[in-house]
């Protein structure tokens, strides 16, 4: 609108209408649709079945190897 393009008002009104519709539909979506992906607390140690303290050094090694690889590639 600052550039004098008045058709932007329809985009702004559309965003406001979409936000209002989502706000009204959210309680229904939360109970039905959004609950489908709720798998509880998922952690890497829980998935792998090992201690979190064993994961930390492994991640350090992976990160250091990634840094070395990208440094040699010049990325």
Secondary structure by P-SEA (a helix, b strand, c coil): cccccccaaaaaaaaaaaaaaaaaaaaaaaaccccccccccccccccccccaaaaaaaaaaaaaaaaaaaaaacc
